[in-house]
Amino acid sequence: MLWDLDGTIADTVPLIRDSLRHAAVEVLGEAPPDDVLFANIFLSLEAQMRALDPGRVDELCAAYLEWNHAVSRERLVEHPGMVDVVRDIAARGIPQGLASSKSRAGIDLALELLGLEGVFGAVVTSDDVAAHKPDPEPLRRALELLGRGPEGACYVGDALTDVAAARAAGVEAIAVPWGSFTADELRAADPTQVATTVAELRAVLGIAR
């Protein structure tokens, strides 16, 4: 059982967008239009900042991370019901892995705030792989750490890149529309299934209450 974090388990898309805007203003003096600022939001942070200004990537990343981590303690929350889903799966003894484009420090902080420390048998961050979603490397690395192959595995995510990574890794792609994409947009990417509510996700995963 593999998971994305931002926009899937955690309701962090507004926080990510505000962090990007803060970094752009702090380093570049102003933020570009939203369609430019958020165009690469599902790639690694370094890739996002390189698209904004390839000569100031380190400064932009530092400004983003400093502000994001400072406000996360007040603003980072779960998507309602998702922490219980993860805990219920853990209680059934099903191995779970996290494959995210977030940094290791960001993941550690998020898991602390969500009360999910120690739940995942594998945690793969942007610091752990050379290629990032939609490349399947993060998912394959998580499966490797769990000692599993792709057969019988699935990846739950909220983004088109999550669906693409899951398909490339040979696992089932379960898409949820409470991040940045609508159910119709996600269906167009041809996932295995789209679960439009947490209750539907529970049913798809076989843990309905």
Secondary structure as the mmCIF struct_conf table of DSSP 4:
data_model
#
loop_
_struct_conf.conf_type_id
_struct_conf.id
_struct_conf.beg_label_comp_id
_struct_conf.beg_label_asym_id
_struct_conf.beg_label_seq_id
_struct_conf.end_label_comp_id
_struct_conf.end_label_asym_id
_struct_conf.end_label_seq_id
STRN STRN1 LEU A 2 TRP A 3
STRN STRN2 ASP A 6 ASP A 6
TURN_TY1_P TURN_TY1_P1 GLY A 7 ILE A 9
STRN STRN3 ALA A 10 ALA A 10
HELX_RH_AL_P HELX_RH_AL_P1 VAL A 13 LEU A 28
BEND BEND1 GLY A 29 GLU A 30
HELX_LH_PP_P HELX_LH_PP_P1 ALA A 31 PRO A 33
HELX_RH_AL_P HELX_RH_AL_P2 ASP A 34 LEU A 37
TURN_TY1_P TURN_TY1_P2 PHE A 38 PHE A 42
BEND BEND2 LEU A 43 LEU A 43
HELX_RH_AL_P HELX_RH_AL_P3 LEU A 45 LEU A 52
TURN_TY1_P TURN_TY1_P3 PRO A 54 GLY A 55
BEND BEND3 ARG A 56 ARG A 56
HELX_RH_AL_P HELX_RH_AL_P4 VAL A 57 ARG A 75
STRN STRN4 GLU A 78 GLU A 78
HELX_LH_PP_P HELX_LH_PP_P2 HIS A 79 HIS A 79
TURN_TY1_P TURN_TY1_P4 PRO A 80 GLY A 81
HELX_RH_AL_P HELX_RH_AL_P5 MET A 82 ALA A 91
TURN_TY1_P TURN_TY1_P5 ARG A 92 GLY A 93
STRN STRN5 GLY A 97 ALA A 99
BEND BEND4 SER A 101 LYS A 102
HELX_RH_AL_P HELX_RH_AL_P6 ARG A 104 LEU A 114
TURN_TY1_P TURN_TY1_P6 GLY A 115 GLY A 115
TURN_TY1_P TURN_TY1_P7 GLU A 117 VAL A 119
BEND BEND5 GLY A 121 GLY A 121
STRN STRN6 ALA A 122 VAL A 124
TURN_TY1_P TURN_TY1_P8 SER A 126 ASP A 127
BEND BEND6 ASP A 128 ASP A 128
BEND BEND7 ALA A 130 ALA A 131
TURN_TY1_P TURN_TY1_P9 LYS A 133 PRO A 134
BEND BEND8 ASP A 135 PRO A 136
HELX_RH_AL_P HELX_RH_AL_P7 GLU A 137 LEU A 146
TURN_TY1_P TURN_TY1_P10 GLY A 147 GLY A 147
BEND BEND9 PRO A 150 PRO A 150
TURN_TY1_P TURN_TY1_P11 GLU A 151 GLY A 152
STRN STRN7 CYS A 154 GLY A 157
BEND BEND10 ASP A 158 ALA A 159
HELX_RH_AL_P HELX_RH_AL_P8 LEU A 160 ALA A 169
TURN_TY1_P TURN_TY1_P12 GLY A 170 GLY A 170
BEND BEND11 VAL A 171 VAL A 171
STRN STRN8 GLU A 172 ALA A 175
BEND BEND12 PRO A 177 PHE A 181
HELX_RH_AL_P HELX_RH_AL_P9 ALA A 183 ALA A 188
TURN_TY1_P TURN_TY1_P13 ALA A 189 ALA A 189
BEND BEND13 THR A 192 THR A 192
STRN STRN9 GLN A 193 VAL A 194
BEND BEND14 THR A 197 THR A 197
HELX_RH_AL_P HELX_RH_AL_P10 VAL A 198 LEU A 205
TURN_TY1_P TURN_TY1_P14 GLY A 206 GLY A 206
#
